Amino acid sequence: MRNALTSTTGLMVPRFLTIAVLVVLASQPPVRGQDKPNGDAVTAAGLPAEGKLDDFTGEPRLNMQQIFNGERFPNIVVATDGSVVATWGTSTYRSRRSEDGGSSWSDPVAISKPGFQGGGVTVDETSGDILAFVEEHHPPAKLTVYRSTDHGKTWKAQETVVKPDSEGNIPSMHMNEHGITLRRGSQKGRLLRPTRWYAGKNDRSRWSQHYTNAMFSDDGGKTWQTSEPFPALGTGEATLAELADGTIYYNSRRHWAPEGENPRRRWTATSTDGGATWKNLQFCEVLPDGPQDTDYGCMAGLVRLPVAGQDILLYSNCDSPGGRHHGTVWGSFDGGKTWPVKRLVFEGAFAYSSMTAGRPGTKSAGSVYLNFEGGPKGGSTVARFNLSWVLQGENTGDGEVPSSFSKRKNSK
């Protein structure tokens, strides 16, 4: 345990103090959403948060579009009205929107200049607001949180408080996957996003002290608590999803491991208290953590499809013996216990990736959106596809695709 902590500004402060990340403008308080009489979650748009499997099946389809040039670091979410919002950037933090399910995109909007992608863009399903996390430079760095109250059209900085974890450490944001709104249990409505601790610097000599974690907010994103550390050191960028029973599934990059442990595949854990603590650490042998000739790993995308009563997870990363290429998507139908199918998205350059899914009752319904570094023209490419397309991939040997899903490859 430490007697002091380092804030995102680099100042050493007493451990017992609460650290606030202060920025310019406080947002209006969110208007909380409602639920259907039967308890099913409904978003701020008045639409069900989860729908039917049929939305994601039918004729297999895939298309790709370059949406940003230059720079790095993707994130992507779908607003409660169905607008797809992609973010990108290392000098100017930018976003683009699609209101037609990903067929066309708006002109880029500068959220912050300068601005460094902090990952973890989070849609608050109970208010409809979207939160974007921007750091001044590669972290550890000063954090500014921006809020959009119009589905990503405009953004304003807000006052935000981020509290330290039990080790006294304020987390960094970069470069984790998007956050989520919890839909079940006593923490329903909680905002949860993955975060990380750099041990002061992203340096090989400190990798053994690095760990991932998460932070969560029960007041619409104004105040954030930091979870206990992920139960493995050497971890970096992470992903998470809420399963149908309310369990949080956590899947992390790992660029260092003690002698005898393999850092080149993914590591997972779960939470049953809304992301406050983590248990059940497991080595996921089937999922690669980037190129297999290095321990360094690679940021991955993860999404649970919004299908009521189902735990369909999709994971994205490069699937190559060396070099960041052969971008691939894996499918799980049991909440991450097995990953029986994978499908190549793009054979060429493919590095960091972020993945989300369309919302029932909107133009995005039935589509999966993968924002990745690389693609036919480079920069930021968004691949749009459905579950039927993934199901036509190859078997991994890790379990089997349920027959009920196999029958849905080409029909609704």
C-alpha positions as CSV (number, residue, x, y, z in Angstrom):
1,M,0.0,0.0,0.0
2,R,1.2,3.5,-0.7
3,N,1.2,6.6,1.4
4,A,0.7,9.0,-1.5
5,L,-0.6,8.9,-5.0
6,T,0.1,10.6,-8.3
7,S,-2.7,12.6,-9.8
8,T,-3.2,12.9,-13.6
9,T,-1.3,16.2,-13.4
10,G,1.7,14.5,-12.0
11,L,1.5,16.1,-8.5
12,M,2.1,14.0,-5.4
13,V,-0.8,14.4,-2.9
14,P,-1.7,12.7,0.4
15,R,-3.5,9.5,0.0
16,F,-6.5,10.4,2.1
17,L,-7.5,13.3,-0.2
18,T,-10.1,12.8,-2.9
19,I,-8.7,13.8,-6.2
20,A,-10.9,15.8,-8.6
21,V,-10.3,16.2,-12.3
22,L,-11.7,19.7,-12.9
23,V,-12.6,21.1,-16.2
24,V,-14.5,24.0,-17.5
25,L,-18.2,23.5,-17.8
26,A,-20.6,21.4,-15.8
27,S,-23.4,19.7,-17.8
28,Q,-27.1,19.7,-17.0
29,P,-28.2,16.8,-14.8
30,P,-29.3,13.8,-16.8
31,V,-33.0,12.9,-17.1
32,R,-33.3,9.3,-15.9
33,G,-34.9,6.8,-18.1
34,Q,-37.8,4.5,-17.4
35,D,-38.5,0.8,-17.7
36,K,-41.2,-1.2,-19.2
37,P,-43.7,-2.7,-16.7
38,N,-42.2,-6.1,-17.1
39,G,-38.8,-4.8,-16.0
40,D,-37.0,-4.9,-19.4
41,A,-34.5,-2.0,-19.8
42,V,-35.6,0.9,-22.0
43,T,-33.2,3.6,-23.2
44,A,-33.7,7.3,-23.0
45,A,-35.1,7.1,-26.6
46,G,-38.0,5.1,-25.3
47,L,-36.8,2.0,-27.2
48,P,-35.9,-1.4,-25.7
49,A,-32.2,-1.8,-24.9
50,E,-32.2,-5.4,-26.1
51,G,-34.1,-7.0,-29.0
52,K,-34.3,-10.2,-31.1
53,L,-31.6,-12.4,-32.5
54,D,-33.3,-12.0,-35.9
55,D,-32.0,-8.5,-36.2
56,F,-28.4,-9.7,-36.5
57,T,-29.1,-12.6,-38.9
58,G,-30.3,-12.8,-42.5
59,E,-28.2,-12.4,-45.6
60,P,-24.5,-12.2,-44.6
61,R,-23.0,-8.8,-45.3
62,L,-19.8,-6.9,-44.8
63,N,-18.6,-3.5,-46.0
64,M,-15.8,-1.1,-45.1
65,Q,-15.3,2.7,-45.2
66,Q,-12.3,4.8,-44.3
67,I,-13.6,7.6,-42.0
68,F,-10.4,9.3,-40.7
69,N,-7.0,9.9,-42.1
70,G,-3.7,9.9,-40.2
71,E,-3.1,9.7,-36.5
72,R,-4.3,6.7,-34.4
73,F,-6.7,5.2,-31.7
74,P,-10.3,4.2,-32.5
75,N,-13.4,4.1,-30.3
76,I,-17.0,3.6,-31.5
77,V,-20.5,3.6,-29.8
78,V,-24.1,3.8,-30.9
79,A,-26.2,6.5,-29.3
80,T,-29.7,5.8,-27.9
81,D,-31.3,7.2,-31.1
82,G,-29.2,4.8,-33.3
83,S,-26.6,7.3,-34.4
84,V,-23.2,5.7,-34.8
85,V,-20.5,7.8,-33.2
86,A,-16.8,7.1,-34.0
87,T,-13.9,8.9,-32.3
88,W,-10.2,9.1,-33.3
89,G,-7.1,11.1,-32.7
90,T,-3.8,11.9,-31.0
91,S,-3.5,15.7,-31.6
92,T,-7.1,16.7,-32.3
93,Y,-9.7,14.5,-30.7
94,R,-12.4,14.1,-33.4
95,S,-15.7,12.4,-33.9
96,R,-17.9,11.5,-36.9
97,R,-21.6,10.4,-36.9
98,S,-23.8,8.3,-39.0
99,E,-27.5,8.7,-38.9
100,D,-28.3,6.1,-41.5
101,G,-26.8,3.0,-39.9
102,G,-23.3,3.5,-41.2
103,S,-23.9,4.1,-44.9
104,S,-22.8,7.8,-44.8
105,W,-20.9,9.9,-42.2
106,S,-21.0,13.5,-41.1
107,D,-18.0,15.8,-41.4
108,P,-15.5,15.4,-38.6
109,V,-16.1,17.4,-35.4
110,A,-13.2,18.5,-33.2
111,I,-14.1,17.6,-29.6
112,S,-10.8,18.9,-28.3
113,K,-7.7,20.5,-29.7
114,P,-5.2,19.5,-28.5
115,G,-6.7,16.2,-27.5
116,F,-5.5,12.6,-27.1
117,Q,-7.9,9.6,-27.4
118,G,-8.8,8.4,-23.9
119,G,-10.9,5.5,-25.2
120,G,-13.9,4.3,-23.2
121,V,-16.5,6.5,-24.9
122,T,-19.7,5.8,-22.9
123,V,-23.4,6.1,-23.7
124,D,-25.6,6.8,-20.7
125,E,-28.7,4.8,-21.7
126,T,-30.8,6.5,-19.0
127,S,-30.2,10.0,-20.1
128,G,-29.1,9.6,-23.7
129,D,-25.9,11.6,-23.1
130,I,-22.5,10.4,-24.4
131,L,-19.3,10.9,-22.5
132,A,-15.8,11.2,-24.2
133,F,-12.6,11.0,-22.2
134,V,-9.7,13.1,-23.5
135,E,-6.2,13.3,-22.2
136,E,-3.7,16.0,-22.9
137,H,-1.1,13.6,-24.2
138,H,0.0,10.0,-23.8
139,P,-0.9,9.2,-20.2
140,P,-0.4,9.6,-17.4
141,A,-1.8,13.0,-18.3
142,K,-4.5,15.5,-17.3
143,L,-8.0,14.3,-18.1
144,T,-11.0,16.3,-19.5
145,V,-14.4,14.7,-19.9
146,Y,-16.7,16.0,-22.6
147,R,-20.4,15.4,-22.7
148,S,-22.8,15.4,-25.6
149,T,-26.5,15.9,-25.0
150,D,-27.4,15.6,-28.7
151,H,-26.1,12.2,-29.7
152,G,-22.7,13.3,-30.6
153,K,-23.4,16.5,-32.6
154,T,-21.9,18.8,-30.1
155,W,-19.6,18.4,-27.1
156,K,-19.0,20.5,-23.9
157,A,-16.4,20.0,-21.2
158,Q,-17.8,19.1,-17.8
159,E,-16.6,19.1,-14.2
160,T,-15.6,15.5,-13.2
161,V,-14.4,13.8,-10.1
162,V,-12.4,10.6,-10.4
163,K,-11.6,8.9,-7.0
164,P,-8.6,6.7,-6.4
165,D,-8.6,3.0,-6.1
166,S,-7.8,1.1,-2.8
167,E,-4.1,1.4,-3.7
168,G,-4.4,5.2,-3.8
169,N,-4.0,5.4,-7.6
170,I,-6.0,7.5,-10.0
171,P,-6.6,5.5,-13.2
172,S,-5.6,6.5,-16.7
173,M,-8.1,6.2,-19.6
174,H,-6.0,5.4,-22.7
175,M,-6.6,3.1,-24.6
176,N,-9.4,1.0,-23.3
177,E,-12.6,-0.2,-25.1
178,H,-15.9,1.8,-24.8
179,G,-17.9,1.8,-21.6
180,I,-21.4,0.5,-21.0
181,T,-24.6,1.2,-19.0
182,L,-25.6,-1.6,-16.7
183,R,-29.1,-2.9,-17.3
184,R,-29.7,-5.4,-14.5
185,G,-29.6,-5.8,-10.7
186,S,-29.1,-3.3,-7.9
187,Q,-26.5,-1.4,-10.0
188,K,-28.9,-0.9,-12.9
189,G,-28.1,2.5,-14.6
190,R,-24.5,2.5,-13.5
191,L,-21.9,3.7,-16.0
192,L,-18.9,1.4,-16.2
193,R,-15.8,1.7,-18.3
194,P,-12.4,0.0,-18.3
195,T,-9.3,1.9,-17.1
196,R,-5.7,1.3,-16.2
197,W,-2.8,2.1,-13.9
198,Y,0.6,2.9,-15.6
199,A,2.7,2.9,-12.4
200,G,3.7,6.4,-13.3
201,K,5.0,5.7,-16.8
202,N,4.5,3.4,-19.8
203,D,8.0,1.9,-19.5
204,R,9.2,-1.7,-19.8
205,S,10.9,-1.5,-16.4
206,R,7.5,-0.7,-14.8
207,W,5.3,-3.2,-16.8
208,S,5.3,-5.7,-13.8
209,Q,3.6,-3.0,-11.8
210,H,0.9,-2.1,-14.4
211,Y,-2.7,-3.2,-13.9
212,T,-6.0,-2.7,-15.5
213,N,-9.2,-1.9,-13.5
214,A,-12.5,0.0,-14.2
215,M,-14.3,3.0,-12.9
216,F,-18.0,3.4,-12.4
217,S,-20.5,6.2,-11.9
218,D,-23.9,6.2,-10.2
219,D,-24.6,9.9,-10.9
220,G,-24.7,10.0,-14.7
221,G,-20.9,10.4,-15.1
222,K,-20.1,13.4,-12.9
223,T,-18.4,11.4,-10.1
224,W,-16.5,8.1,-10.7
225,Q,-15.3,5.5,-8.2
226,T,-12.4,3.3,-9.2
227,S,-12.6,-0.5,-8.9
228,E,-10.2,-2.9,-7.3
229,P,-7.3,-3.9,-9.6
230,F,-7.7,-6.6,-12.2
231,P,-6.3,-9.7,-10.5
232,A,-3.1,-9.9,-12.7
233,L,-0.2,-7.6,-13.1
234,G,1.3,-6.5,-16.4
235,T,-2.2,-5.9,-17.9
236,G,-2.9,-2.9,-20.2
237,E,-5.9,-2.0,-22.4
238,A,-9.1,-3.8,-21.5
239,T,-12.7,-4.5,-22.5
240,L,-15.9,-5.4,-20.6
241,A,-19.5,-6.5,-21.2
242,E,-22.5,-7.1,-19.0
243,L,-23.9,-10.6,-19.4
244,A,-27.6,-11.6,-19.3
245,D,-27.5,-12.5,-15.6
246,G,-25.8,-9.2,-14.7
247,T,-22.2,-10.7,-14.4
248,I,-19.6,-8.4,-15.8
249,Y,-17.2,-10.1,-18.2
250,Y,-13.7,-8.5,-18.3
251,N,-11.2,-9.3,-21.0
252,S,-7.7,-7.7,-20.9
253,R,-4.5,-7.2,-22.8
254,R,-1.4,-8.4,-21.0
255,H,2.1,-7.3,-22.0
256,W,4.0,-8.8,-19.0
257,A,3.5,-12.0,-17.0
258,P,5.5,-13.8,-14.3
259,E,7.8,-16.7,-15.4
260,G,5.6,-19.6,-16.6
261,E,2.6,-17.6,-17.6
262,N,1.8,-16.7,-21.2
263,P,1.2,-13.0,-21.9
264,R,0.4,-13.6,-25.6
265,R,-3.2,-14.6,-25.2
266,R,-6.0,-12.8,-23.4
267,W,-6.8,-12.9,-19.7
268,T,-10.3,-12.6,-18.3
269,A,-12.1,-12.1,-15.0
270,T,-15.7,-11.5,-13.8
271,S,-17.5,-9.2,-11.4
272,T,-20.8,-9.8,-9.6
273,D,-21.0,-6.4,-7.9
274,G,-21.3,-4.1,-10.8
275,G,-17.6,-3.8,-11.6
276,A,-16.3,-2.9,-8.1
277,T,-14.2,-6.1,-7.6
278,W,-12.9,-8.8,-9.9
279,K,-12.5,-12.6,-9.5
280,N,-12.2,-15.8,-11.4
281,L,-9.0,-14.9,-13.2
282,Q,-8.6,-17.1,-16.3
283,F,-6.2,-17.6,-19.2
284,C,-8.1,-17.5,-22.5
285,E,-6.0,-19.6,-24.7
286,V,-8.1,-19.3,-27.9
287,L,-7.9,-15.5,-28.1
288,P,-4.7,-13.9,-29.3
289,D,-3.4,-10.7,-27.8
290,G,-2.0,-9.3,-30.9
291,P,0.9,-10.7,-33.0
292,Q,2.3,-13.9,-31.5
293,D,6.0,-13.0,-32.0
294,T,5.9,-10.4,-29.2
295,D,4.7,-10.1,-25.6
296,Y,3.6,-6.5,-26.2
297,G,0.0,-7.3,-27.1
298,C,-2.6,-5.2,-28.9
299,M,-5.8,-3.3,-28.0
300,A,-8.9,-5.4,-28.8
301,G,-12.6,-4.7,-29.4
302,L,-15.4,-6.4,-27.6
303,V,-19.2,-6.2,-27.6
304,R,-22.2,-8.2,-26.4
305,L,-24.9,-8.2,-28.9
306,P,-28.1,-6.6,-27.5
307,V,-30.2,-9.8,-27.8
308,A,-32.5,-10.5,-24.9
309,G,-31.6,-13.6,-22.9
310,Q,-28.5,-14.4,-25.0
311,D,-24.8,-14.0,-24.2
312,I,-23.4,-13.5,-27.7
313,L,-20.0,-11.8,-27.5
314,L,-17.8,-10.7,-30.4
315,Y,-14.0,-10.0,-30.0
316,S,-11.6,-8.4,-32.5
317,N,-7.9,-8.4,-32.8
318,C,-5.1,-9.2,-35.3
319,D,-4.6,-12.9,-35.9
320,S,-1.1,-13.1,-37.1
321,P,2.2,-14.9,-36.2
322,G,4.0,-11.6,-36.5
323,G,3.0,-8.0,-37.3
324,R,-0.3,-6.3,-36.8
325,H,-2.4,-7.6,-39.7
326,H,-5.1,-10.2,-40.4
327,G,-7.8,-8.4,-38.5
328,T,-10.3,-11.1,-37.3
329,V,-13.5,-11.3,-35.3
330,W,-14.2,-14.3,-32.9
331,G,-17.7,-15.3,-31.7
332,S,-18.8,-16.7,-28.4
333,F,-22.3,-17.9,-27.6
334,D,-21.9,-18.6,-23.9
335,G,-20.6,-15.4,-22.4
336,G,-16.9,-15.9,-23.2
337,K,-16.5,-19.5,-21.9
338,T,-15.8,-20.8,-25.5
339,W,-15.0,-19.1,-28.8
340,P,-15.9,-21.6,-31.5
341,V,-15.9,-19.4,-34.6
342,K,-13.7,-16.7,-36.2
343,R,-13.8,-14.8,-39.4
344,L,-11.2,-12.7,-41.2
345,V,-12.2,-9.1,-41.6
346,F,-9.2,-7.7,-43.4
347,E,-5.9,-9.4,-44.4
348,G,-3.8,-6.3,-44.5
349,A,-2.8,-3.8,-41.8
350,F,-5.0,-4.1,-38.7
351,A,-4.0,-2.8,-35.3
352,Y,-6.1,-1.2,-32.5
353,S,-9.8,-1.9,-32.8
354,S,-13.1,-1.0,-31.1
355,M,-16.5,-2.7,-31.6
356,T,-20.1,-1.9,-30.9
357,A,-23.6,-3.1,-32.0
358,G,-26.7,-1.4,-33.4
359,R,-29.8,-0.7,-31.3
360,P,-33.2,-2.2,-31.7
361,G,-35.8,0.0,-33.4
362,T,-33.2,2.2,-35.1
363,K,-31.5,2.3,-38.4
364,S,-28.4,0.7,-36.8
365,A,-30.4,-2.4,-35.7
366,G,-28.7,-5.7,-36.7
367,S,-25.3,-4.2,-37.5
368,V,-22.0,-4.7,-35.8
369,Y,-19.5,-1.8,-36.2
370,L,-15.8,-2.3,-36.0
371,N,-13.6,0.8,-36.0
372,F,-9.9,-0.2,-36.5
373,E,-6.5,1.1,-37.4
374,G,-5.7,0.0,-41.0
375,G,-7.9,-1.2,-43.8
376,P,-7.7,-0.7,-47.6
377,K,-6.9,3.0,-47.3
378,G,-5.3,3.1,-43.9
379,G,-6.2,5.6,-41.1
380,S,-9.5,4.7,-39.4
381,T,-11.7,2.2,-41.1
382,V,-15.2,1.1,-40.0
383,A,-16.3,-2.4,-41.0
384,R,-20.0,-3.0,-40.8
385,F,-21.3,-6.6,-40.7
386,N,-23.9,-8.9,-39.1
387,L,-23.8,-12.1,-37.1
388,S,-24.6,-14.2,-40.1
389,W,-21.4,-13.1,-41.8
390,V,-19.4,-14.1,-38.7
391,L,-21.1,-17.5,-38.6
392,Q,-19.7,-18.3,-42.0
393,G,-16.2,-18.2,-40.6
394,E,-13.9,-21.1,-39.7
395,N,-14.2,-23.3,-36.6
396,T,-11.6,-22.7,-33.9
397,G,-12.0,-26.0,-32.2
398,D,-12.9,-24.3,-28.9
399,G,-16.4,-25.6,-28.4
400,E,-19.2,-25.6,-31.0
401,V,-21.6,-23.1,-32.5
402,P,-25.0,-24.0,-31.2
403,S,-27.2,-25.5,-34.0
404,S,-29.8,-22.9,-33.5
405,F,-27.3,-20.2,-34.6
406,S,-26.0,-22.2,-37.5
407,K,-29.5,-22.4,-38.9
408,R,-29.8,-18.6,-38.9
409,K,-26.8,-17.9,-41.2
410,N,-28.9,-17.0,-44.3
411,S,-32.5,-16.6,-43.1
412,K,-34.6,-14.4,-40.9
